[in-house]
Amino acid sequence: MQSGRSFNLPIKLVGRGRRIGRAPCNVPEVARLSLAALVLALAKGAALTHGRQMTAQVTVLYFAKSAELSGIKSEVLSVPQQLTSLQLWQEIVNEHPRLGTIRDHVILAVRQVYIVLGDQLLFLEPGDEIAVIPPISGG
């Protein structure tokens, strides 16, 4: 890069589903960032998003009671790529508020791996499958 030349790059650090900070900066300033500070922020779950939160289109599958409450068996939702399992559940409930009634009994499966609702950080990719699995009775 030529000396004296700079480019404005809006940068936002996002960690655990909330914005940590945002600052427009130019390339020479980015080069002066402490590598240790950047590594620490990334290790805490932050991502450089260039001014907007990164999202992923995921397929949500509804089974049993969750299908009954949502009124559908599947849909595609746009959700943040980095969020906790509880935040993912809240994104789903925002679309279908009646699902809130089964919150204490539901388990999610992300890429066919069971996930309990809590503060577990998820990294979603476009096309991921999310299954909403309510309690199932039978014998």
N, C-alpha and C positions, 0 to 999 in steps of 0.2 A: 504494500500500500504506500502511496506517496505521502510524504510528510506534509502535515497541515490539512490534509483532507479527512473529513469525518462524515459519518452517516448516522442519522437518527434512527435508533432501533428501540421501539417501545418494548420493555421487558417487564414481565410480571412473574414473581415467584409465587407458586401455589403450593401449599402444604396441607395435607390432611383435609382437603375439601374447603379450605378457607384461604383467602388471599393474605400472603405475608407482606408483600410490598410491590410497588410498581414505580418505575422511574424511567423516563426517556433518557437514553444515554447515547453517546457516540462511540464508534469503534475504538478510538484510542483510550477512552475511559474504561471500556470493557476489558481491554488488555491490561489495565492497571488493577483490576479486581484481584483481591487476594485469592489465590488458588485454594488455600485452606478454607476460606470463608465460603467459597462456592461449593466445594466438596461437602462441607458440613451441611449447608442448606439442602443439597441434593440428597444427602444421606438421611435427612429428616423428612424426606418425602416430597421435596419441592421439585418443580419442573419449570424450565424456561418456556414460556408460552407465547412470546412475541405479541403481547397486548391483548390476548383473548384466551379464555379457558379452553383447553383442548377437550373435545368430546368424542364419543364413540357411538356409533349406531349399533345397538345390541338387540338381539331377539329375546323377548321375555315370553316364557311358556307358563301357562297357568294350568294347574291340575286340581281336580276335585273341588273342594269348597272355594278355592281361590278363583277357579274358572266361573263358578256360580256367582260369586260376589262381583267379579270384574265384568261378567257378561261376555267374555271372549276367551278363546283358548290360547291365542298368541298375538303378539304385536311387536313392532320395532319401535324402540325408544332411543332418543338421543340423550346420553347421560355423560357426566364428566368422566374422563379416563381414569382419574385418581380420586377415589373416595372410599369411605369406610363402608362395611357391609350394612351398617345402620343407615347411613346416608343413601345407599342404593335402595334400601327398603323404602325410605321416605320419598325418593324420586318415583317409585312405583305407586305408593299410596297417594301421591299428589295427582297421579293420573286416574286412580280408582279409589276414592276415599273410603268406600265400604270395606276395603281390605284391612283397614286399620283395626277392625274387630278381631282379627286373628293374629295380630302382631305377636302376642306372647306364646303362640303355638306354631309359628311358621319357621321353616328352614329354607334357606336359599341354596341352590346349587349353581356354581359358576364354573363353566367348562367341565361339568359333570363331577365337581368336587363339592361336597357339602360344606356350607358356611353358616355358622350361627350369627345372629344379629349382634353386633357389638362394634368395637373400635378397630377391628382387623382391617388394615389398609388393603384395598384391592387395586389392581392395575388392569383396566379393561382395554381390550383391543376391538377395533371394528369387527363386527360379525360374531362376537362372543355370544354364547347362549346362557341365559339366566333362567333357571327354573324356580318357580314359587311352589313350594311343597308344604301344604297344610297338614294337620294331623289326619291320618287315615285310620279308620276303624275297620274292623272285620275280624274274621277268625278262621 
